[in-house]
Amino acid sequence: MVGLREAFENHLPGIASLDALRTARHTDPTFPKYVAKRGSAFLYRVGDLKKWARNRPRAASGTTDLDRPPRGRRRRETVLSGSADTIPLAWRTPGTPGTAQKWNTAP
């Protein structure tokens, strides 16, 4: 029985990083269950981890992360162009309708 660090260093050459292995432990439902604990570290059978690594799904040849659409919501930036009605009051420069500054530095 080995911990994830020892398994990564000595038994799983096809895994990109220790972080990838730790992430798979949390996100991959086919990741093997631990069989014991040593302190706070989970211990796994080497054969179970090798079997998981051999059978895990991989991306098709020639694909990259750039081929996927981005995850999550992108933060939209506030647009400062447009009519004066669309500019927040706190950003308006006094005396000049339709203009704005993100940080109102006018005297």
N, CA, C and O atoms as a GROMACS GRO file, in nm:
protein
  428
    1MET      N    1   0.084  -0.117   0.000
    1MET     CA    2   0.000   0.000   0.000
    1MET      C    3   0.089   0.124   0.000
    1MET      O    4   0.191   0.129   0.069
    2VAL      N    5   0.047   0.224  -0.080
    2VAL     CA    6   0.127   0.346  -0.096
    2VAL      C    7   0.035   0.468  -0.091
    2VAL      O    8  -0.085   0.460  -0.117
    3GLY      N    9   0.095   0.582  -0.058
    3GLY     CA   10   0.025   0.709  -0.064
    3GLY      C   11   0.032   0.763  -0.207
    3GLY      O   12   0.102   0.708  -0.292
    4LEU      N   13  -0.040   0.871  -0.234
    4LEU     CA   14  -0.043   0.927  -0.369
    4LEU      C   15   0.093   0.978  -0.413
    4LEU      O   16   0.130   0.961  -0.530
    5ARG      N   17   0.169   1.040  -0.323
    5ARG     CA   18   0.302   1.091  -0.361
    5ARG      C   19   0.394   0.978  -0.404
    5ARG      O   20   0.460   0.987  -0.508
    6GLU      N   21   0.400   0.873  -0.326
    6GLU     CA   22   0.486   0.760  -0.360
    6GLU      C   23   0.438   0.691  -0.488
    6GLU      O   24   0.520   0.650  -0.570
    7ALA      N   25   0.308   0.680  -0.504
    7ALA     CA   26   0.255   0.619  -0.626
    7ALA      C   27   0.293   0.702  -0.748
    7ALA      O   28   0.332   0.647  -0.851
    8PHE      N   29   0.281   0.835  -0.737
    8PHE     CA   30   0.317   0.922  -0.848
    8PHE      C   31   0.466   0.912  -0.880
    8PHE      O   32   0.504   0.901  -0.997
    9GLU      N   33   0.550   0.915  -0.778
    9GLU     CA   34   0.695   0.915  -0.800
    9GLU      C   35   0.747   0.781  -0.851
    9GLU      O   36   0.843   0.779  -0.929
   10ASN      N   37   0.687   0.669  -0.809
   10ASN     CA   38   0.747   0.539  -0.838
   10ASN      C   39   0.665   0.446  -0.927
   10ASN      O   40   0.722   0.354  -0.986
   11HIS      N   41   0.534   0.467  -0.938
   11HIS     CA   42   0.453   0.365  -1.003
   11HIS      C   43   0.365   0.416  -1.118
   11HIS      O   44   0.315   0.334  -1.196
   12LEU      N   45   0.344   0.547  -1.130
   12LEU     CA   46   0.251   0.598  -1.231
   12LEU      C   47   0.320   0.699  -1.323
   12LEU      O   48   0.300   0.819  -1.309
   13PRO      N   49   0.402   0.651  -1.416
   13PRO     CA   50   0.476   0.745  -1.502
   13PRO      C   51   0.388   0.822  -1.600
   13PRO      O   52   0.431   0.925  -1.651
   14GLY      N   53   0.267   0.775  -1.629
   14GLY     CA   54   0.182   0.841  -1.727
   14GLY      C   55   0.101   0.957  -1.670
   14GLY      O   56   0.032   1.027  -1.746
   15ILE      N   57   0.107   0.980  -1.540
   15ILE     CA   58   0.032   1.088  -1.477
   15ILE      C   59   0.117   1.214  -1.481
   15ILE      O   60   0.236   1.210  -1.447
   16ALA      N   61   0.057   1.327  -1.522
   16ALA     CA   62   0.132   1.450  -1.545
   16ALA      C   63   0.190   1.511  -1.418
   16ALA      O   64   0.303   1.559  -1.419
   17SER      N   65   0.114   1.510  -1.309
   17SER     CA   66   0.163   1.574  -1.187
   17SER      C   67   0.093   1.514  -1.066
   17SER      O   68  -0.009   1.447  -1.077
   18LEU      N   69   0.151   1.541  -0.951
   18LEU     CA   70   0.089   1.497  -0.826
   18LEU      C   71  -0.044   1.569  -0.806
   18LEU      O   72  -0.140   1.510  -0.756
   19ASP      N   73  -0.050   1.697  -0.845
   19ASP     CA   74  -0.177   1.771  -0.834
   19ASP      C   75  -0.285   1.708  -0.921
   19ASP      O   76  -0.401   1.702  -0.881
   20ALA      N   77  -0.249   1.661  -1.039
   20ALA     CA   78  -0.347   1.595  -1.127
   20ALA      C   79  -0.400   1.469  -1.061
   20ALA      O   80  -0.519   1.438  -1.072
   21LEU      N   81  -0.314   1.397  -0.994
   21LEU     CA   82  -0.355   1.275  -0.924
   21LEU      C   83  -0.447   1.309  -0.807
   21LEU      O   84  -0.548   1.241  -0.785
   22ARG      N   85  -0.414   1.413  -0.732
   22ARG     CA   86  -0.498   1.454  -0.620
   22ARG      C   87  -0.634   1.504  -0.667
   22ARG      O   88  -0.737   1.477  -0.604
   23THR      N   89  -0.635   1.577  -0.778
   23THR     CA   90  -0.762   1.626  -0.834
   23THR      C   91  -0.848   1.509  -0.880
   23THR      O   92  -0.969   1.508  -0.857
   24ALA      N   93  -0.787   1.411  -0.944
   24ALA     CA   94  -0.860   1.293  -0.991
   24ALA      C   95  -0.923   1.219  -0.873
   24ALA      O   96  -1.033   1.165  -0.886
   25ARG      N   97  -0.854   1.216  -0.760
   25ARG     CA   98  -0.909   1.150  -0.641
   25ARG      C   99  -1.043   1.211  -0.601
   25ARG      O  100  -1.133   1.141  -0.554
   26HIS      N  101  -1.056   1.343  -0.619
   26HIS     CA  102  -1.179   1.411  -0.580
   26HIS      C  103  -1.285   1.413  -0.689
   26HIS      O  104  -1.404   1.410  -0.658
   27THR      N  105  -1.244   1.417  -0.815
   27THR     CA  106  -1.340   1.440  -0.923
   27THR      C  107  -1.375   1.318  -1.007
   27THR      O  108  -1.480   1.315  -1.072
   28ASP      N  109  -1.290   1.217  -1.006
   28ASP     CA  110  -1.312   1.100  -1.091
   28ASP      C  111  -1.384   0.990  -1.012
   28ASP      O  112  -1.327   0.936  -0.916
   29PRO      N  113  -1.507   0.958  -1.051
   29PRO     CA  114  -1.580   0.854  -0.976
   29PRO      C  115  -1.518   0.715  -0.989
   29PRO      O  116  -1.548   0.627  -0.909
   30THR      N  117  -1.434   0.693  -1.090
   30THR     CA  118  -1.372   0.562  -1.106
   30THR      C  119  -1.240   0.549  -1.030
   30THR      O  120  -1.178   0.443  -1.032
   31PHE      N  121  -1.196   0.656  -0.963
   31PHE     CA  122  -1.071   0.650  -0.887
   31PHE      C  123  -1.087   0.549  -0.774
   31PHE      O  124  -1.191   0.546  -0.708
   32PRO      N  125  -0.985   0.465  -0.752
   32PRO     CA  126  -0.997   0.360  -0.649
   32PRO      C  127  -1.015   0.418  -0.509
   32PRO      O  128  -0.963   0.525  -0.478
   33LYS      N  129  -1.087   0.347  -0.427
   33LYS     CA  130  -1.108   0.386  -0.288
   33LYS      C  131  -0.982   0.352  -0.207
   33LYS      O  132  -0.913   0.255  -0.237
   34TYR      N  133  -0.955   0.432  -0.106
   34TYR     CA  134  -0.839   0.402  -0.022
   34TYR      C  135  -0.868   0.279   0.063
   34TYR      O  136  -0.984   0.247   0.092
   35VAL      N  137  -0.762   0.210   0.102
   35VAL     CA  138  -0.778   0.088   0.180
   35VAL      C  139  -0.730   0.104   0.324
   35VAL      O  140  -0.764   0.023   0.411
   36ALA      N  141  -0.651   0.208   0.351
   36ALA     CA  142  -0.602   0.233   0.486
   36ALA      C  143  -0.558   0.378   0.496
   36ALA      O  144  -0.558   0.452   0.398
   37LYS      N  145  -0.521   0.418   0.618
   37LYS     CA  146  -0.469   0.552   0.641
   37LYS      C  147  -0.339   0.543   0.719
   37LYS      O  148  -0.323   0.457   0.806
   38ARG      N  149  -0.247   0.634   0.688
   38ARG     CA  150  -0.124   0.650   0.767
   38ARG      C  151  -0.121   0.796   0.807
   38ARG      O  152  -0.089   0.882   0.726
   39GLY      N  153  -0.153   0.825   0.931
   39GLY     CA  154  -0.168   0.964   0.973
   39GLY      C  155  -0.290   1.022   0.901
   39GLY      O  156  -0.400   0.970   0.913
   40SER      N  157  -0.268   1.130   0.826
   40SER     CA  158  -0.379   1.188   0.749
   40SER      C  159  -0.375   1.146   0.602
   40SER      O  160  -0.462   1.185   0.525
   41ALA      N  161  -0.276   1.066   0.563
   41ALA     CA  162  -0.261   1.023   0.424
   41ALA      C  163  -0.341   0.896   0.397
   41ALA      O  164  -0.338   0.801   0.475
   42PHE      N  165  -0.412   0.898   0.286
   42PHE     CA  166  -0.483   0.778   0.242
   42PHE      C  167  -0.385   0.685   0.172
   42PHE      O  168  -0.297   0.732   0.100
   43LEU      N  169  -0.400   0.555   0.191
   43LEU     CA  170  -0.314   0.455   0.127
   43LEU      C  171  -0.397   0.374   0.028
   43LEU      O  172  -0.513   0.340   0.054
   44TYR      N  173  -0.336   0.342  -0.085
   44TYR     CA  174  -0.402   0.272  -0.194
   44TYR      C  175  -0.320   0.150  -0.233
   44TYR      O  176  -0.199   0.146  -0.212
   45ARG      N  177  -0.387   0.051  -0.291
   45ARG     CA  178  -0.316  -0.063  -0.349
   45ARG      C  179  -0.253  -0.018  -0.480
   45ARG      O  180  -0.318   0.047  -0.562
   46VAL      N  181  -0.126  -0.051  -0.501
   46VAL     CA  182  -0.056  -0.011  -0.623
   46VAL      C  183  -0.127  -0.066  -0.746
   46VAL      O  184  -0.140   0.004  -0.846
   47GLY      N  185  -0.172  -0.189  -0.740
   47GLY     CA  186  -0.240  -0.251  -0.853
   47GLY      C  187  -0.368  -0.178  -0.890
   47GLY      O  188  -0.399  -0.163  -1.008
   48ASP      N  189  -0.444  -0.132  -0.789
   48ASP     CA  190  -0.567  -0.057  -0.817
   48ASP      C  191  -0.537   0.075  -0.887
   48ASP      O  192  -0.607   0.113  -0.980
   49LEU      N  193  -0.431   0.145  -0.840
   49LEU     CA  194  -0.395   0.273  -0.902
   49LEU      C  195  -0.345   0.254  -1.045
   49LEU      O  196  -0.376   0.334  -1.134
   50LYS      N  197  -0.265   0.148  -1.067
   50LYS     CA  198  -0.216   0.121  -1.203
   50LYS      C  199  -0.331   0.086  -1.296
   50LYS      O  200  -0.333   0.130  -1.411
   51LYS      N  201  -0.426   0.008  -1.248
   51LYS     CA  202  -0.542  -0.028  -1.329
   51LYS      C  203  -0.623   0.097  -1.363
   51LYS      O  204  -0.667   0.113  -1.477
   52TRP      N  205  -0.644   0.186  -1.265
   52TRP     CA  206  -0.717   0.310  -1.290
   52TRP      C  207  -0.644   0.395  -1.394
   52TRP      O  208  -0.706   0.446  -1.487
   53ALA      N  209  -0.511   0.410  -1.379
   53ALA     CA  210  -0.434   0.492  -1.472
   53ALA      C  211  -0.438   0.434  -1.614
   53ALA      O  212  -0.443   0.508  -1.711
   54ARG      N  213  -0.436   0.302  -1.624
   54ARG     CA  214  -0.440   0.238  -1.756
   54ARG      C  215  -0.576   0.256  -1.823
   54ARG      O  216  -0.582   0.271  -1.945
   55ASN      N  217  -0.683   0.254  -1.746
   55ASN     CA  218  -0.818   0.256  -1.802
   55ASN      C  219  -0.885   0.394  -1.804
   55ASN      O  220  -0.996   0.407  -1.854
   56ARG      N  221  -0.818   0.496  -1.751
   56ARG     CA  222  -0.884   0.626  -1.746
   56ARG      C  223  -0.903   0.684  -1.885
   56ARG      O  224  -0.819   0.661  -1.973
   57PRO      N  225  -1.009   0.759  -1.908
   57PRO     CA  226  -1.032   0.816  -2.040
   57PRO      C  227  -0.931   0.925  -2.070
   57PRO      O  228  -0.887   0.998  -1.982
   58ARG      N  229  -0.895   0.934  -2.196
   58ARG     CA  230  -0.799   1.036  -2.242
   58ARG      C  231  -0.862   1.113  -2.356
   58ARG      O  232  -0.953   1.065  -2.423
   59ALA      N  233  -0.811   1.234  -2.378
   59ALA     CA  234  -0.859   1.316  -2.488
   59ALA      C  235  -0.813   1.253  -2.620
   59ALA      O  236  -0.712   1.183  -2.626
   60ALA      N  237  -0.889   1.279  -2.724
   60ALA     CA  238  -0.852   1.228  -2.857
   60ALA      C  239  -0.722   1.293  -2.903
   60ALA      O  240  -0.688   1.403  -2.859
   61SER      N  241  -0.651   1.226  -2.988
   61SER     CA  242  -0.525   1.276  -3.040
   61SER      C  243  -0.547   1.409  -3.112
   61SER      O  244  -0.640   1.423  -3.191
   62GLY      N  245  -0.460   1.505  -3.085
   62GLY     CA  246  -0.468   1.633  -3.154
   62GLY      C  247  -0.557   1.736  -3.087
   62GLY      O  248  -0.571   1.847  -3.138
   63THR      N  249  -0.618   1.703  -2.973
   63THR     CA  250  -0.702   1.801  -2.905
   63THR      C  251  -0.624   1.865  -2.791
   63THR      O  252  -0.530   1.806  -2.737
   64THR      N  253  -0.663   1.983  -2.756
   64THR     CA  254  -0.602   2.052  -2.643
   64THR      C  255  -0.711   2.115  -2.560
   64THR      O  256  -0.828   2.110  -2.596
   65ASP      N  257  -0.674   2.173  -2.449
   65ASP     CA  258  -0.770   2.244  -2.366
   65ASP      C  259  -0.827   2.364  -2.440
   65ASP      O  260  -0.937   2.409  -2.409
   66LEU      N  261  -0.754   2.415  -2.538
   66LEU     CA  262  -0.801   2.532  -2.612
   66LEU      C  263  -0.921   2.497  -2.700
   66LEU      O  264  -0.994   2.587  -2.743
   67ASP      N  265  -0.943   2.369  -2.726
   67ASP     CA  266  -1.056   2.327  -2.809
   67ASP      C  267  -1.187   2.333  -2.731
   67ASP      O  268  -1.294   2.334  -2.791
   68ARG      N  269  -1.180   2.336  -2.600
   68ARG     CA  270  -1.301   2.339  -2.519
   68ARG      C  271  -1.344   2.482  -2.495
   68ARG      O  272  -1.260   2.572  -2.488
   69PRO      N  273  -1.475   2.505  -2.482
   69PRO     CA  274  -1.519   2.638  -2.442
   69PRO      C  275  -1.478   2.663  -2.296
   69PRO      O  276  -1.469   2.567  -2.219
   70PRO      N  277  -1.455   2.788  -2.258
   70PRO     CA  278  -1.415   2.814  -2.120
   70PRO      C  279  -1.526   2.778  -2.022
   70PRO      O  280  -1.644   2.790  -2.053
   71ARG      N  281  -1.485   2.735  -1.901
   71ARG     CA  282  -1.581   2.700  -1.798
   71ARG      C  283  -1.617   2.822  -1.716
   71ARG      O  284  -1.539   2.917  -1.706
   72GLY      N  285  -1.733   2.819  -1.658
   72GLY     CA  286  -1.773   2.925  -1.567
   72GLY      C  287  -1.818   3.050  -1.640
   72GLY      O  288  -1.816   3.058  -1.762
   73ARG      N  289  -1.858   3.148  -1.561
   73ARG     CA  290  -1.903   3.273  -1.618
   73ARG      C  291  -1.787   3.370  -1.626
   73ARG      O  292  -1.706   3.380  -1.534
   74ARG      N  293  -1.781   3.442  -1.735
   74ARG     CA  294  -1.681   3.546  -1.747
   74ARG      C  295  -1.734   3.673  -1.685
   74ARG      O  296  -1.852   3.705  -1.696
   75ARG      N  297  -1.647   3.745  -1.620
   75ARG     CA  298  -1.686   3.871  -1.558
   75ARG      C  299  -1.694   3.978  -1.666
   75ARG      O  300  -1.598   4.001  -1.738
   76ARG      N  301  -1.808   4.042  -1.676
   76ARG     CA  302  -1.824   4.147  -1.775
   76ARG      C  303  -1.771   4.278  -1.721
   76ARG      O  304  -1.795   4.315  -1.606
   77GLU      N  305  -1.697   4.348  -1.805
   77GLU     CA  306  -1.647   4.478  -1.766
   77GLU      C  307  -1.752   4.583  -1.795
   77GLU      O  308  -1.830   4.571  -1.890
   78THR      N  309  -1.754   4.685  -1.713
   78THR     CA  310  -1.850   4.792  -1.731
   78THR      C  311  -1.809   4.875  -1.852
   78THR      O  312  -1.694   4.915  -1.865
   79VAL      N  313  -1.903   4.900  -1.939
   79VAL     CA  314  -1.878   4.979  -2.058
   79VAL      C  315  -1.906   5.124  -2.025
   79VAL      O  316  -2.013   5.157  -1.972
   80LEU      N  317  -1.811   5.212  -2.055
   80LEU     CA  318  -1.827   5.352  -2.022
   80LEU      C  319  -1.878   5.436  -2.139
   80LEU      O  320  -1.895   5.557  -2.125
   81SER      N  321  -1.901   5.376  -2.253
   81SER     CA  322  -1.956   5.451  -2.365
   81SER      C  323  -2.107   5.437  -2.364
   81SER      O  324  -2.160   5.346  -2.302
   82GLY      N  325  -2.176   5.526  -2.432
   82GLY     CA  326  -2.321   5.519  -2.438
   82GLY      C  327  -2.382   5.647  -2.384
   82GLY      O  328  -2.311   5.744  -2.358
   83SER      N  329  -2.509   5.646  -2.367
   83SER     CA  330  -2.576   5.766  -2.319
   83SER      C  331  -2.545   5.788  -2.172
   83SER      O  332  -2.501   5.697  -2.102
   84ALA      N  333  -2.569   5.911  -2.126
   84ALA     CA  334  -2.541   5.946  -1.987
   84ALA      C  335  -2.628   5.866  -1.892
   84ALA      O  336  -2.593   5.848  -1.775
   85ASP      N  337  -2.741   5.816  -1.941
   85ASP     CA  338  -2.830   5.739  -1.853
   85ASP      C  339  -2.771   5.604  -1.814
   85ASP      O  340  -2.810   5.547  -1.712
   86THR      N  341  -2.677   5.552  -1.894
   86THR     CA  342  -2.620   5.422  -1.865
   86THR      C  343  -2.497   5.430  -1.776
   86THR      O  344  -2.446   5.328  -1.731
   87ILE      N  345  -2.448   5.553  -1.750
   87ILE     CA  346  -2.328   5.569  -1.668
   87ILE      C  347  -2.371   5.587  -1.522
   87ILE      O  348  -2.455   5.673  -1.494
   88PRO      N  349  -2.315   5.509  -1.430
   88PRO     CA  350  -2.353   5.523  -1.290
   88PRO      C  351  -2.327   5.665  -1.240
   88PRO      O  352  -2.230   5.729  -1.280
   89LEU      N  353  -2.415   5.712  -1.155
   89LEU     CA  354  -2.404   5.849  -1.104
   89LEU      C  355  -2.270   5.875  -1.036
   89LEU      O  356  -2.214   5.983  -1.050
   90ALA      N  357  -2.218   5.778  -0.964
   90ALA     CA  358  -2.093   5.796  -0.892
   90ALA      C  359  -1.975   5.816  -0.986
   90ALA      O  360  -1.872   5.868  -0.944
   91TRP      N  361  -1.987   5.777  -1.113
   91TRP     CA  362  -1.877   5.789  -1.207
   91TRP      C  363  -1.884   5.916  -1.290
   91TRP      O  364  -1.788   5.950  -1.359
   92ARG      N  365  -1.994   5.987  -1.284
   92ARG     CA  366  -2.010   6.106  -1.368
   92ARG      C  367  -1.923   6.220  -1.321
   92ARG      O  368  -1.906   6.243  -1.201
   93THR      N  369  -1.869   6.292  -1.417
   93THR     CA  370  -1.792   6.411  -1.388
   93THR      C  371  -1.889   6.527  -1.375
   93THR      O  372  -1.971   6.547  -1.464
   94PRO      N  373  -1.882   6.602  -1.267
   94PRO     CA  374  -1.979   6.711  -1.249
   94PRO      C  375  -1.972   6.814  -1.361
   94PRO      O  376  -1.863   6.853  -1.405
   95GLY      N  377  -2.088   6.858  -1.408
   95GLY     CA  378  -2.097   6.964  -1.506
   95GLY      C  379  -2.081   6.923  -1.651
   95GLY      O  380  -2.103   7.005  -1.740
   96THR      N  381  -2.043   6.797  -1.678
   96THR     CA  382  -2.026   6.753  -1.815
   96THR      C  383  -2.114   6.632  -1.839
   96THR      O  384  -2.075   6.520  -1.805
   97PRO      N  385  -2.233   6.653  -1.897
   97PRO     CA  386  -2.322   6.539  -1.917
   97PRO      C  387  -2.264   6.438  -2.016
   97PRO      O  388  -2.204   6.476  -2.117
   98GLY      N  389  -2.282   6.311  -1.985
   98GLY     CA  390  -2.241   6.204  -2.076
   98GLY      C  391  -2.096   6.163  -2.065
   98GLY      O  392  -2.052   6.078  -2.141
   99THR      N  393  -2.020   6.220  -1.973
   99THR     CA  394  -1.882   6.178  -1.956
   99THR      C  395  -1.871   6.103  -1.823
   99THR      O  396  -1.956   6.116  -1.735
  100ALA      N  397  -1.766   6.028  -1.811
  100ALA     CA  398  -1.749   5.948  -1.690
  100ALA      C  399  -1.603   5.924  -1.661
  100ALA      O  400  -1.519   5.923  -1.751
  101GLN      N  401  -1.575   5.906  -1.536
  101GLN     CA  402  -1.446   5.860  -1.489
  101GLN      C  403  -1.473   5.746  -1.392
  101GLN      O  404  -1.565   5.754  -1.310
  102LYS      N  405  -1.394   5.642  -1.401
  102LYS     CA  406  -1.419   5.531  -1.309
  102LYS      C  407  -1.398   5.577  -1.165
  102LYS      O  408  -1.479   5.543  -1.078
  103TRP      N  409  -1.294   5.650  -1.140
  103TRP     CA  410  -1.269   5.706  -1.008
  103TRP      C  411  -1.288   5.855  -1.020
  103TRP      O  412  -1.210   5.922  -1.088
  104ASN      N  413  -1.388   5.907  -0.957
  104ASN     CA  414  -1.422   6.046  -0.972
  104ASN      C  415  -1.318   6.131  -0.901
  104ASN      O  416  -1.317   6.142  -0.778
  105THR      N  417  -1.229   6.191  -0.981
  105THR     CA  418  -1.122   6.273  -0.925
  105THR      C  419  -1.145   6.420  -0.948
  105THR      O  420  -1.057   6.502  -0.921
  106ALA      N  421  -1.265   6.455  -0.997
  106ALA     CA  422  -1.294   6.596  -1.023
  106ALA      C  423  -1.302   6.672  -0.892
  106ALA      O  424  -1.345   6.617  -0.791
  107PRO      N  425  -1.259   6.800  -0.892
  107PRO     CA  426  -1.262   6.878  -0.768
  107PRO      C  427  -1.401   6.908  -0.720
  107PRO      O  428  -1.419   6.974  -0.617
   0.00000   0.00000   0.00000
